């Protein structure tokens, strides 16, 4: 069985379309969307593109999906969320219909799927116990041991921090799939993970960034220009993102 793990699309439809084009050649048996699907400039279009797929697909929920449902339902957003984050989440919620909201609200937090040669693989958004917990390539083993203490599977696939990396904790291999729509990496692109019998591959799909920028700016997202500048044409490096995320993790 081949599985394509697509995490953290963040409403970046051009990035998603580019990967789906690549997958026509890869022909995975299953596509897993690992959460934070809609929190970005083209939320409705991104969901509708996914709904149009005829492939075998599964989903898990991300914190961004949860927060958009909260905003749609007119409940208070987390007090720790920035004002800019609140504005964006509210805007995204306003782009969605009730069926979109209901779909997002019913997503599971984790999935377990068996792959020949790798055994049962646990898919989660951030960590097995939380959809917004942060760990990075440099997080201490002591802290990782607490995060993954109750995990029985030997392979865990996660996202949330938008960085592709691998950690080994005892007999547990932890893989971060990176981000389709908002990567933290050395080069722009759409990042994802391919899992196959007895192995895996970190993948990067290139696409026309200038064309994507025009599409995103036309989307009507009030923060579209900022998204293009900071998450499309110019992106944080792994080192920059890791330092920032480690500071955030210490504040939680």
Backbone as CSV, one residue per row, in Angstrom:
resi,resn,N_x,N_y,N_z,CA_x,CA_y,CA_z,C_x,C_y,C_z
1,UNK,0.827,-1.202,0.000,0.000,0.000,0.000,0.861,1.251,0.000
2,UNK,0.560,2.193,-0.874,1.218,3.504,-0.890,0.251,4.554,-0.354
3,UNK,0.748,5.376,0.574,-0.074,6.427,1.175,0.607,7.770,0.970
4,UNK,-0.150,8.743,0.458,0.325,10.127,0.372,-0.272,10.898,1.542
5,UNK,0.586,11.448,2.393,0.134,12.219,3.552,0.285,13.707,3.246
6,UNK,-0.843,14.397,3.149,-0.876,15.826,2.816,-1.378,16.598,4.034
7,UNK,-0.494,17.341,4.636,-0.809,18.063,5.867,-0.768,19.580,5.637
8,UNK,-1.542,20.290,6.455,-1.439,21.754,6.541,-1.507,22.433,5.166
9,UNK,-2.619,22.219,4.485,-2.834,22.880,3.194,-3.075,24.369,3.387
10,UNK,-3.785,24.719,4.434,-4.062,26.120,4.779,-4.658,26.918,3.611
11,UNK,-5.632,26.312,2.965,-6.362,27.030,1.931,-5.540,27.451,0.731
12,UNK,-4.373,26.854,0.552,-3.516,27.179,-0.597,-3.864,26.215,-1.727
13,UNK,-4.899,26.560,-2.479,-5.383,25.683,-3.543,-4.348,25.428,-4.629
14,UNK,-3.588,26.420,-5.096,-2.584,26.130,-6.125,-1.555,25.081,-5.689
15,UNK,-1.141,25.140,-4.425,-0.187,24.140,-3.918,-0.816,22.755,-3.907
16,UNK,-2.062,22.667,-3.446,-2.757,21.384,-3.437,-2.899,20.831,-4.850
17,UNK,-3.303,21.674,-5.785,-3.474,21.215,-7.167,-2.168,20.676,-7.747
18,UNK,-1.065,21.311,-7.404,0.232,20.859,-7.909,0.554,19.450,-7.401
19,UNK,0.302,19.195,-6.118,0.567,17.865,-5.571,-0.371,16.832,-6.178
20,UNK,-1.637,17.191,-6.321,-2.587,16.239,-6.913,-2.176,15.865,-8.325
21,UNK,-1.566,16.793,-9.032,-1.042,16.494,-10.370,0.092,15.472,-10.273
22,UNK,0.979,15.661,-9.309,2.058,14.697,-9.093,1.511,13.315,-8.732
23,UNK,0.442,13.299,-7.958,-0.110,12.026,-7.492,-0.742,11.219,-8.614
24,UNK,-1.052,11.875,-9.731,-1.556,11.131,-10.880,-0.507,10.139,-11.382
25,UNK,0.770,10.492,-11.201,1.855,9.598,-11.592,2.201,8.614,-10.472
26,UNK,2.159,9.084,-9.239,2.517,8.246,-8.097,1.482,7.152,-7.868
27,UNK,0.210,7.500,-8.100,-0.911,6.569,-7.929,-0.942,5.931,-6.534
28,UNK,-1.079,6.751,-5.491,-1.168,6.167,-4.152,-2.486,5.411,-3.971
29,UNK,-2.464,4.428,-3.095,-3.684,3.689,-2.778,-4.594,4.498,-1.855
30,UNK,-4.005,5.441,-1.131,-4.761,6.219,-0.159,-4.126,7.599,-0.011
31,UNK,-4.957,8.632,0.089,-4.488,9.980,0.408,-5.052,10.348,1.773
32,UNK,-4.178,10.750,2.665,-4.620,11.198,3.989,-4.390,12.696,4.107
33,UNK,-5.441,13.422,4.412,-5.349,14.861,4.655,-5.232,15.061,6.163
34,UNK,-4.081,15.599,6.569,-3.709,15.581,7.977,-4.079,16.797,8.793
35,UNK,-5.115,17.520,8.382,-5.597,18.639,9.198,-5.096,19.990,8.758
36,UNK,-5.750,21.021,9.272,-5.526,22.413,8.863,-5.707,22.553,7.345
37,UNK,-6.876,22.148,6.913,-7.205,22.147,5.491,-7.568,23.544,5.007
38,UNK,-8.387,24.263,5.781,-9.051,25.463,5.248,-8.494,26.792,5.735
39,UNK,-7.676,26.799,6.747,-7.256,28.067,7.367,-6.261,28.817,6.491
40,UNK,-6.798,29.505,5.472,-5.952,30.226,4.533,-6.788,30.965,3.509
41,UNK,-6.189,31.367,2.401,-6.835,32.297,1.478,-7.956,31.735,0.609
42,UNK,-7.997,30.427,0.376,-9.016,29.853,-0.520,-9.687,28.646,0.152
43,UNK,-10.348,28.862,1.278,-10.868,27.738,2.062,-11.975,26.956,1.372
44,UNK,-12.959,27.662,0.847,-14.087,26.980,0.208,-13.631,26.229,-1.038
45,UNK,-12.810,26.879,-1.851,-12.330,26.246,-3.082,-11.470,25.017,-2.790
46,UNK,-10.697,25.098,-1.713,-9.848,23.969,-1.337,-10.686,22.767,-0.926
47,UNK,-11.696,22.990,-0.098,-12.571,21.894,0.306,-13.296,21.297,-0.896
48,UNK,-13.805,22.148,-1.770,-14.546,21.648,-2.927,-13.646,20.848,-3.866
49,UNK,-12.381,21.248,-3.966,-11.429,20.480,-4.783,-11.211,19.086,-4.177
50,UNK,-11.082,19.029,-2.882,-10.896,17.740,-2.218,-12.139,16.869,-2.380
51,UNK,-13.318,17.482,-2.250,-14.559,16.717,-2.394,-14.725,16.165,-3.808
52,UNK,-14.045,16.761,-4.779,-14.177,16.302,-6.163,-13.336,15.062,-6.448
53,UNK,-12.466,14.694,-5.523,-11.561,13.572,-5.755,-12.309,12.251,-5.743
54,UNK,-11.912,11.384,-6.629,-12.506,10.044,-6.675,-11.584,9.004,-6.051
55,UNK,-10.404,9.438,-5.593,-9.459,8.517,-4.965,-9.955,8.115,-3.578
56,UNK,-9.295,7.103,-3.020,-9.563,6.694,-1.653,-8.914,7.718,-0.725
57,UNK,-9.715,8.457,0.033,-9.177,9.524,0.875,-9.702,9.394,2.299
58,UNK,-8.872,9.840,3.256,-9.236,9.879,4.671,-8.770,11.214,5.226
59,UNK,-9.324,11.565,6.384,-9.040,12.870,6.967,-8.811,12.752,8.468
60,UNK,-8.018,13.685,9.008,-7.998,13.947,10.444,-8.128,15.446,10.656
61,UNK,-8.475,15.822,11.854,-8.750,17.217,12.181,-7.496,17.931,12.667
62,UNK,-7.344,19.186,12.232,-6.289,20.037,12.756,-6.868,21.101,13.668
63,UNK,-6.002,21.764,14.414,-6.479,22.834,15.297,-7.138,23.953,14.510
64,UNK,-6.622,24.234,13.295,-7.221,25.283,12.476,-8.641,24.928,12.065
65,UNK,-8.890,23.658,11.744,-10.231,23.213,11.388,-11.171,23.359,12.583
66,UNK,-10.686,22.969,13.745,-11.474,23.093,14.974,-11.827,24.552,15.260
67,UNK,-10.851,25.423,15.106,-11.078,26.841,15.407,-12.044,27.501,14.417
68,UNK,-11.989,27.081,13.152,-12.927,27.623,12.161,-14.358,27.211,12.498
69,UNK,-14.533,25.976,12.941,-15.865,25.536,13.372,-16.334,26.356,14.571
70,UNK,-15.434,26.627,15.491,-15.771,27.452,16.652,-16.255,28.832,16.212
71,UNK,-15.533,29.439,15.268,-15.920,30.750,14.761,-17.252,30.685,14.016
72,UNK,-17.451,29.650,13.212,-18.710,29.480,12.469,-19.887,29.427,13.439
73,UNK,-19.687,28.768,14.584,-20.747,28.600,15.574,-20.891,29.802,16.502
74,UNK,-20.070,30.832,16.257,-20.124,32.065,17.069,-19.756,31.843,18.532
75,UNK,-18.869,30.879,18.771,-18.328,30.684,20.109,-16.993,31.421,20.225
76,UNK,-16.567,31.752,21.444,-15.300,32.480,21.626,-14.100,31.673,21.149
77,UNK,-13.182,32.323,20.468,-11.929,31.700,20.059,-10.953,31.708,21.225
78,UNK,-9.901,30.886,21.165,-8.959,30.804,22.285,-8.388,32.175,22.648
79,UNK,-8.298,32.504,23.935,-7.776,33.812,24.346,-6.331,34.050,23.945
80,UNK,-5.589,32.972,23.688,-4.187,33.106,23.294,-4.029,33.454,21.808
81,UNK,-5.116,33.386,21.025,-5.025,33.680,19.598,-4.845,35.179,19.381
82,UNK,-3.953,35.547,18.471,-3.715,36.959,18.166,-4.933,37.583,17.499
83,UNK,-4.991,38.909,17.511,-6.109,39.600,16.867,-6.118,39.317,15.366
84,UNK,-4.941,39.265,14.765,-4.858,38.944,13.336,-5.360,37.525,13.073
85,UNK,-5.009,36.604,13.965,-5.480,35.229,13.832,-6.992,35.133,13.975
86,UNK,-7.555,35.929,14.881,-9.005,35.944,15.057,-9.696,36.455,13.799
87,UNK,-9.159,37.513,13.245,-9.754,38.083,12.034,-9.711,37.078,10.888
88,UNK,-8.585,36.392,10.748,-8.448,35.420,9.673,-9.400,34.237,9.874
89,UNK,-9.465,33.727,11.094,-10.332,32.591,11.380,-11.790,32.943,11.134
90,UNK,-12.185,34.131,11.538,-13.557,34.572,11.317,-13.854,34.706,9.826
91,UNK,-12.903,35.260,9.074,-13.095,35.407,7.630,-13.240,34.043,6.962
92,UNK,-12.381,33.102,7.347,-12.464,31.764,6.774,-13.828,31.142,7.066
93,UNK,-14.293,31.263,8.310,-15.589,30.707,8.680,-16.713,31.288,7.833
94,UNK,-16.595,32.560,7.509,-17.637,33.223,6.711,-17.668,32.753,5.267
95,UNK,-16.597,32.118,4.802,-16.541,31.625,3.422,-17.196,30.251,3.285
96,UNK,-17.458,29.593,4.404,-17.921,28.213,4.371,-19.440,28.111,4.546
97,UNK,-19.981,27.021,4.050,-21.399,26.735,4.193,-21.616,25.810,5.389
98,UNK,-22.866,25.611,5.771,-23.174,24.676,6.855,-22.654,23.263,6.570
99,UNK,-22.818,22.719,5.346,-22.240,21.385,5.083,-20.716,21.355,5.245
100,UNK,-20.028,22.438,4.852,-18.583,22.505,5.066,-18.276,22.446,6.560
101,UNK,-19.004,23.237,7.326,-18.809,23.289,8.780,-19.036,21.907,9.396
102,UNK,-20.108,21.238,8.969,-20.435,19.935,9.541,-19.368,18.901,9.192
103,UNK,-18.853,18.957,7.986,-17.777,18.052,7.596,-16.570,18.236,8.511
104,UNK,-16.135,19.491,8.689,-14.957,19.760,9.522,-15.183,19.352,10.967
105,UNK,-16.389,19.545,11.467,-16.668,19.253,12.872,-16.631,17.766,13.181
106,UNK,-16.826,16.934,12.156,-16.910,15.494,12.373,-15.593,14.762,12.098
107,UNK,-14.546,15.489,11.769,-13.267,14.829,11.473,-12.685,14.190,12.728
108,UNK,-12.096,13.005,12.599,-11.459,12.369,13.758,-10.128,13.040,14.100
109,UNK,-9.701,12.866,15.320,-8.430,13.464,15.757,-7.233,12.623,15.327
110,UNK,-7.414,11.323,15.205,-6.316,10.436,14.800,-6.852,9.321,13.903
111,UNK,-5.929,8.680,13.197,-6.235,7.497,12.400,-5.103,6.490,12.595
112,UNK,-5.422,5.217,12.540,-4.390,4.181,12.537,-4.611,3.292,11.317
113,UNK,-3.568,3.137,10.519,-3.647,2.359,9.283,-2.450,1.433,9.208
114,UNK,-2.695,0.203,8.798,-1.625,-0.781,8.685,-0.987,-0.720,7.302
115,UNK,0.336,-0.715,7.270,1.095,-0.734,6.021,2.072,-1.900,6.073
116,UNK,2.105,-2.711,5.027,3.012,-3.861,4.977,4.451,-3.416,5.238
117,UNK,5.098,-4.107,6.129,6.497,-3.823,6.413,6.715,-2.768,7.475
118,UNK,5.688,-1.933,7.727,5.803,-0.882,8.736,4.858,-1.098,9.908
119,UNK,3.891,-1.967,9.737,2.926,-2.227,10.801,1.876,-1.131,10.888
120,UNK,1.271,-0.997,12.059,0.269,0.040,12.277,0.937,1.406,12.361
121,UNK,0.408,2.353,11.586,0.916,3.721,11.593,-0.143,4.626,12.194
122,UNK,0.258,5.440,13.156,-0.644,6.396,13.789,-0.498,7.752,13.106
123,UNK,-1.611,8.278,12.600,-1.638,9.606,12.002,-2.331,10.558,12.971
124,UNK,-1.670,11.677,13.271,-2.257,12.703,14.120,-1.876,14.062,13.531
125,UNK,-2.509,15.123,14.006,-2.181,16.430,13.435,-0.907,16.998,14.059
126,UNK,-0.908,17.189,15.368,0.262,17.755,16.050,0.983,16.683,16.860
127,UNK,0.276,16.119,17.856,0.789,14.986,18.627,-0.370,14.037,18.891
128,UNK,-0.096,12.828,19.352,-1.188,11.884,19.602,-2.189,12.368,20.648
129,UNK,-1.781,13.297,21.505,-2.666,13.718,22.591,-3.232,15.124,22.427
130,UNK,-2.841,15.813,21.350,-3.282,17.204,21.191,-3.183,17.622,19.730
131,UNK,-4.108,18.504,19.284,-4.041,18.983,17.901,-3.261,20.284,17.772
132,UNK,-2.696,20.792,18.892,-1.926,22.035,18.784,-0.633,22.026,19.602
133,UNK,-0.228,20.849,20.087,1.024,20.747,20.841,2.208,20.864,19.883
134,UNK,3.272,21.523,20.349,4.423,21.799,19.495,5.639,20.978,19.918
135,UNK,6.257,20.322,18.955,7.612,19.810,19.134,8.330,19.969,17.803
136,UNK,9.649,20.001,17.843,10.455,20.369,16.680,11.620,19.386,16.496
137,UNK,12.445,19.615,15.479,13.616,18.738,15.301,14.585,18.759,16.474
138,UNK,14.524,19.788,17.341,15.488,19.884,18.436,14.851,19.718,19.813
139,UNK,13.582,19.412,19.879,12.925,19.189,21.172,13.627,18.054,21.924
140,UNK,13.789,18.212,23.225,14.529,17.236,24.018,13.837,15.876,24.034
141,UNK,14.636,14.817,24.144,14.071,13.472,24.229,13.232,13.312,25.487
142,UNK,13.609,14.017,26.548,12.832,13.945,27.788,11.401,14.415,27.552
143,UNK,11.251,15.515,26.828,9.906,16.025,26.548,9.184,15.130,25.545
144,UNK,9.901,14.654,24.536,9.288,13.736,23.568,8.767,12.478,24.261
145,UNK,9.498,11.995,25.245,9.085,10.785,25.957,7.745,10.976,26.646
146,UNK,7.496,12.166,27.136,6.212,12.457,27.776,5.100,12.556,26.733
147,UNK,5.405,13.204,25.610,4.399,13.390,24.557,3.941,12.066,23.978
148,UNK,4.889,11.137,23.786,4.589,9.880,23.102,4.538,8.688,24.061
149,UNK,4.346,8.970,25.336,4.412,7.915,26.356,3.395,6.807,26.148
150,UNK,2.226,7.132,25.661,1.155,6.131,25.541,1.017,5.545,24.138
151,UNK,1.956,5.842,23.269,1.872,5.378,21.880,2.320,3.929,21.772
152,UNK,1.484,3.108,21.135,1.812,1.692,20.940,2.408,1.429,19.554
153,UNK,2.071,2.275,18.575,2.568,2.084,17.212,4.045,2.437,17.122
154,UNK,4.722,1.878,16.139,6.148,2.154,15.975,6.416,3.260,14.964
155,UNK,5.374,3.721,14.263,5.506,4.846,13.338,4.371,5.824,13.606
156,UNK,4.734,7.102,13.753,3.745,8.171,13.955,3.983,9.245,12.906
157,UNK,2.913,9.625,12.202,2.981,10.696,11.208,2.250,11.908,11.765
158,UNK,2.905,13.058,11.716,2.295,14.266,12.251,2.592,15.455,11.331
159,UNK,2.108,16.614,11.714,2.329,17.851,10.965,2.366,19.018,11.932
160,UNK,1.539,20.017,11.677,1.295,21.162,12.554,2.418,22.198,12.561
161,UNK,3.678,21.766,12.647,4.775,22.738,12.714,5.331,23.106,11.343
162,UNK,4.833,22.457,10.281,5.149,22.831,8.896,6.603,22.550,8.496
163,UNK,7.302,21.730,9.269,8.697,21.384,8.978,8.800,19.887,8.737
164,UNK,9.389,19.480,7.630,9.655,18.059,7.418,10.856,17.638,8.259
165,UNK,10.646,16.611,9.092,11.780,16.077,9.845,11.434,14.700,10.388
166,UNK,12.457,14.009,10.843,12.309,12.679,11.433,12.955,12.678,12.812
167,UNK,12.279,12.056,13.777,12.857,11.827,15.097,12.701,10.354,15.444
168,UNK,13.664,9.842,16.181,13.584,8.463,16.661,13.539,8.505,18.172
169,UNK,12.523,7.861,18.745,12.361,7.822,20.195,12.202,6.366,20.603
170,UNK,13.293,5.757,21.050,13.233,4.331,21.333,12.904,3.576,20.055
171,UNK,11.805,2.803,20.091,11.407,2.064,18.887,10.347,2.805,18.076
172,UNK,10.078,4.070,18.421,9.075,4.858,17.713,9.749,5.795,16.719
173,UNK,9.370,5.674,15.455,9.846,6.596,14.426,8.769,7.657,14.218
174,UNK,9.148,8.924,14.362,8.209,10.042,14.248,8.563,10.829,12.991
175,UNK,7.601,10.973,12.087,7.813,11.677,10.828,6.866,12.864,10.739
176,UNK,7.424,14.031,10.466,6.595,15.212,10.202,6.508,15.384,8.691
177,UNK,5.281,15.414,8.169,5.068,15.452,6.715,5.356,16.811,6.104
178,UNK,5.550,17.846,6.930,5.707,19.191,6.389,4.363,19.783,6.019
179,UNK,4.383,20.878,5.279,3.150,21.590,4.947,2.987,21.755,3.444
180,UNK,1.787,21.464,2.965,1.460,21.689,1.561,1.444,23.176,1.246
181,UNK,0.748,23.949,2.078,0.468,25.333,1.718,1.276,26.408,2.400
182,UNK,1.904,26.098,3.548,2.676,27.102,4.296,3.955,26.482,4.850
183,UNK,4.852,26.000,4.012,6.020,25.278,4.511,7.062,26.183,5.157
184,UNK,7.759,25.603,6.116,8.983,26.201,6.652,10.121,25.327,6.131
185,UNK,10.898,25.862,5.218,11.885,25.037,4.512,12.916,25.946,3.855
186,UNK,13.901,25.335,3.229,14.951,26.113,2.578,14.521,26.630,1.214
187,UNK,13.516,25.996,0.609,13.024,26.414,-0.703,11.502,26.426,-0.706
188,UNK,10.880,27.381,-1.392,9.415,27.361,-1.523,8.959,26.106,-2.257
189,UNK,7.722,25.759,-2.095,7.151,24.585,-2.749,6.034,24.020,-1.899
190,UNK,5.517,22.883,-2.303,4.467,22.189,-1.567,5.057,20.881,-1.040
191,UNK,5.063,20.701,0.266,5.753,19.584,0.898,4.759,18.527,1.383
192,UNK,5.146,17.253,1.234,4.268,16.157,1.629,5.101,14.906,1.852
193,UNK,4.435,13.843,2.263,5.132,12.608,2.618,4.514,11.433,1.869
194,UNK,5.363,10.583,1.285,4.912,9.355,0.636,5.367,8.165,1.482
195,UNK,4.412,7.320,1.833,4.690,6.127,2.632,4.415,4.910,1.751
196,UNK,5.320,3.967,1.768,5.155,2.780,0.945,5.680,1.579,1.737
197,UNK,5.397,0.357,1.281,5.839,-0.813,2.036,7.328,-0.746,2.379
198,UNK,7.587,-0.798,3.665,8.949,-0.845,4.207,9.706,0.475,4.076
199,UNK,9.034,1.579,3.730,9.778,2.832,3.625,8.911,4.065,3.497
200,UNK,9.574,5.186,3.287,8.895,6.468,3.148,9.826,7.439,2.432
201,UNK,9.231,8.541,1.949,10.015,9.549,1.238,9.442,10.926,1.519
202,UNK,10.299,11.843,1.959,9.900,13.245,2.074,9.859,13.845,0.669
203,UNK,8.745,14.466,0.312,8.559,14.959,-1.048,8.344,16.472,-1.071
204,UNK,8.755,17.060,-2.179,8.518,18.487,-2.432,8.054,18.638,-3.869
205,UNK,6.932,19.310,-4.050,6.390,19.570,-5.373,6.548,21.049,-5.685
206,UNK,7.135,21.353,-6.827,7.267,22.743,-7.240,6.036,23.160,-8.039
207,UNK,5.742,24.461,-8.016,4.630,24.976,-8.810,4.884,26.444,-9.129
208,UNK,4.077,26.989,-10.012,4.252,28.366,-10.485,3.827,29.338,-9.388
209,UNK,4.796,29.858,-8.657,4.497,30.706,-7.501,3.896,32.051,-7.900
210,UNK,4.348,32.605,-9.005,3.805,33.896,-9.433,2.342,33.775,-9.834
211,UNK,2.030,32.712,-10.554,0.640,32.468,-10.930,-0.216,32.209,-9.691
212,UNK,0.329,31.427,-8.743,-0.389,31.145,-7.501,-0.618,32.424,-6.705
213,UNK,0.371,33.294,-6.692,0.241,34.564,-5.968,-0.923,35.389,-6.512
214,UNK,-1.050,35.456,-7.828,-2.149,36.208,-8.446,-3.497,35.597,-8.067
215,UNK,-3.550,34.277,-8.067,-4.803,33.584,-7.730,-5.198,33.845,-6.282
216,UNK,-4.219,33.821,-5.394,-4.484,34.041,-3.972,-4.895,35.480,-3.698
217,UNK,-4.224,36.422,-4.331,-4.564,37.832,-4.129,-5.982,38.129,-4.619
218,UNK,-6.405,37.444,-5.685,-7.759,37.635,-6.217,-8.824,36.929,-5.384
219,UNK,-8.404,36.138,-4.410,-9.355,35.322,-3.652,-10.283,36.144,-2.761
220,UNK,-9.874,37.359,-2.450,-10.674,38.183,-1.549,-10.222,38.116,-0.107
221,UNK,-9.230,37.301,0.181,-8.697,37.208,1.540,-8.093,38.548,1.937
222,UNK,-8.579,39.183,3.022,-8.017,40.478,3.449,-6.529,40.411,3.780
223,UNK,-6.051,39.212,4.113,-4.632,39.034,4.423,-3.902,38.293,3.285
224,UNK,-4.484,38.314,2.094,-3.917,37.583,0.974,-2.540,38.044,0.563
225,UNK,-2.341,39.363,0.524,-1.026,39.888,0.143,0.053,39.455,1.122
226,UNK,-0.280,39.476,2.397,0.683,39.058,3.418,0.987,37.565,3.288
227,UNK,-0.040,36.764,3.015,0.163,35.324,2.820,1.136,35.078,1.677
228,UNK,0.954,35.791,0.582,1.822,35.626,-0.588,3.261,35.971,-0.254
229,UNK,3.461,37.088,0.437,4.820,37.548,0.729,5.536,36.668,1.741
230,UNK,4.801,36.181,2.757,5.447,35.494,3.866,5.366,33.975,3.803
231,UNK,4.432,33.461,3.012,4.235,32.015,3.010,4.298,31.371,1.635
232,UNK,4.534,32.196,0.612,4.560,31.662,-0.750,5.879,32.012,-1.429
233,UNK,6.106,33.316,-1.621,7.308,33.752,-2.332,8.542,33.731,-1.431
234,UNK,8.343,34.089,-0.168,9.430,34.090,0.809,8.963,33.315,2.031
235,UNK,9.675,32.277,2.389,9.218,31.440,3.497,10.299,31.339,4.575
236,UNK,9.894,31.129,5.838,10.883,30.954,6.908,11.722,29.705,6.677
237,UNK,12.994,29.790,7.010,13.853,28.615,6.924,13.558,27.671,8.091
238,UNK,14.073,26.471,8.009,13.890,25.510,9.088,14.482,26.042,10.389
239,UNK,15.660,26.646,10.319,16.298,27.188,11.523,15.464,28.303,12.132
240,UNK,15.010,29.242,11.318,14.188,30.334,11.819,12.902,29.816,12.452
241,UNK,12.244,28.899,11.769,10.979,28.365,12.273,11.182,27.563,13.551
242,UNK,12.248,26.775,13.603,12.510,25.958,14.781,12.734,26.828,16.011
243,UNK,13.521,27.880,15.861,13.761,28.783,16.986,12.463,29.414,17.469
244,UNK,11.628,29.864,16.533,10.356,30.487,16.883,9.422,29.491,17.571
245,UNK,9.323,28.291,17.023,8.417,27.287,17.570,8.868,26.796,18.945
246,UNK,10.158,26.681,19.147,10.650,26.283,20.467,10.305,27.333,21.514
247,UNK,10.386,28.618,21.150,9.978,29.676,22.084,8.490,29.557,22.402
248,UNK,7.689,29.292,21.366,6.256,29.135,21.582,5.946,27.945,22.498
249,UNK,6.644,26.849,22.292,6.381,25.650,23.076,6.692,25.867,24.560
250,UNK,7.685,26.714,24.840,8.034,26.986,26.234,7.021,27.890,26.920
251,UNK,6.250,28.635,26.117,5.237,29.532,26.701,3.939,28.793,27.002
252,UNK,3.750,27.622,26.427,2.490,26.876,26.641,2.477,26.182,27.988
